[in-house]
Structure formats: structure tokens, C-alpha cells
Amino acid sequence: MPPIAILIALADPTRCRIVEILHDGPQPVHVLAGSFKISRPAISRHLRVLKQAKLISEKKTGRENRYALHAEKLKPIADWLAKMRGSEASYTVTADQPPAKKLVPKSSALPHPKPVLAPITAPETVTAAQTTVAHAARKARPAASVSQMGFDF
């Protein structure tokens, strides 16, 4: 099974670059932030994701936060990739080999649920009185309030 949590943490190019920078040694947050053209809060969010995946740790020294990489935490990825690369030979097929038996059944052999169809009914006739009542109800509604953020309540 692949180390999903670590792969998710490394799925962002900014976080991969942070890992590359920290590979050279622990760095204070201002050095990390200076390496990117994004805001410091954005860097902090990326660092939080890496910390949650236990790829980095934070050490506070006075007013400075230094981040360090735990390179040994990348070993499960390297092991999984090596395993996948080792099984690469099993995917290679030559012309003199017969095709392997399919382990997955054809989709036609799988049971399919029957679709549920709703009965079709004829539209009801709407009287003029019903239309007038619906129109009056729409007019009577207060306008939706909008907050400063632009969301309707």
C-alpha cells in the first residue's frame, strides 16, 4: 500500500520545494518564505501540512521558528517506488508470450441494476387564480440579505 499521507503532503510543488530546501539543513521560516513569491501565511499553511504528515518538525528558538526535515520519513515512498519499479518486469510482454488471463470479468458479465423510471404524468392545468396567488407570494418575499463577504443568507 502506498504511503498516501506522505504523497498527499508532497502533491504540491511548493511543499516539494520546501522539502528540497530543508534537505540542506534546518531553516528559519523567514528564509523559507523568502524563497517563494507567496505570502507568509501561505507558507505557514504549507508547513502545517508537512508537519501533519510528520515530514518536518518545528523548533522554536527565541523569536525564531526553525524547521527541519525528517528525511527518514521519506523511506516508505522510496521503498514503495522500488517495489513498483521491481515489478515493472512483470508488465513487460514479448511477442512470443501468450497473453495473460484476465482477472477482471468483462463488464457484460457483471450484474447491472435495472434503472428505476418514474411514471410520466400529464401536467396539471393551472388556473388564473393559482397563477395570481403564486405571483403575489413572490412579490411578498423580502429581498435576500447580502453580507459584506457577498454571501446570501
N, C-alpha and C positions, 0 to 999 in steps of 0.2 A: 504494500500500500504506500503510495507516495506521501511524503510529509506535507500535507495540504496547507497547514497553518503557516509554515515557513514559505511555501511557494506563493501563498496569497500575500504575505508580507513583502515578498520580493517582486510582486507583479507590477509594481510601479517603477518607472525609470528613475524618479527622484530618490526613492528608497534604495534602489540598487547602487546609485552613485554615492549615497551616504555610506553604504556598506563598503564601497571601494575606498572612500576617504578614510574611514575608520580602520581599514585593514592596515594602514601605515602606522596606526597608533591612536591612543585616546585623543580626542579633540574637544575643546570647549564649544558650546553651542554657537557663539558668535562667529567662530571660524567656519562651522558648518553652514550657518545662514549666509555668510559672505560668499560661499561657493555657488549660490543659486540666485536666480532672479525672481524669487518668490518671497512672500512676506515671512517674517519670523514666526507668527502663529501657524502658518502653513508648515514650516519646518518642524515646529513642535508637534503638530499632528502626525507627521511622517515618523518622527522619533517615537511617538507614543505607540504607533502600530508596530514598529520594530521591537520596542520594549515588550509589548504584549506577546509577541512571538518568541521572546527571550533570546533574540539575536544580539541585542545590545544591553548595556547596563548604564545607569546614570550614577555619578558620584558628585556630590556637592562639596566643593572646597571653597569656603568663604562665600563670596557672592557669585562664584562661577560654577556652572554645571558642566562637567566633563563626561563625555560619552565614550564608551569603549565597546569594541566588537568582541563577541564570543565566537571566534572562528570555529570552535569545535561543534557549535550548534548547526553548522552548515554540512557536517558529515552525513547526516541522514539523506540529504539531497544528493551528495556525491555518491553515496552507496546505491541509492535508488537509480540514479542515472547510469552507474556502472552496470547494475543488474539489467537495465533495459538495453544497454549497449551490448552486453554479453549475449542477450537473447536475440540480437539482431540477425545472427546466422540462421536462426530457425525461421525467419521470414524470407530468406533467400530461396528462390525456387529456380532450378535449372530446367532446361528443355527435356532432359532425359528422365526427370522425376514425374511420377503420376501426381495429379492434383490431390491435395489432402481432402479428407472427408470433411464436409461441413458439419460443424457442431450446432449451428443455429438453424432451426427449422425455417422453411420458406414461410413467408407471411401468409400464403394461402392455406397453410396447414394450421395456423393459429386460429383459435375461435375469435370471432368478431361479434361484439354486441350488436343487436338489431337496433336501428335508430328508432327513437320514440317520436312519433309525429303527433302534433297537436291537431285536434279536429278543426277544420275550417268552418267558420260560421259566417253567415251573411251579416254585413254591417247593419246596425240598428238605424232606424230613421231618427233624426234629431229634429225636434220641434223648434219653432221660433222662440217659444218661451224658455226652453232649455238653453238655447244659444244666448239669450238676453241675460239669464241668470249667471252663466259662466263668464260672460263679458263683464258684468257688474262685479263679480268676485275678483277678477283680475285687476280691475281698477281700484278696488278697495284695499289691496295689499300695499303695505308701506314699502318704500324703496329699500333695497338691501343696503345695509351699512357697510362701509369700507374702512378698514383700519389704516393707519399710517403705512403699514407694510404692504397694503394693496390686496389683502385677503378679504373675501366676503365672509360675513358671519351670519 
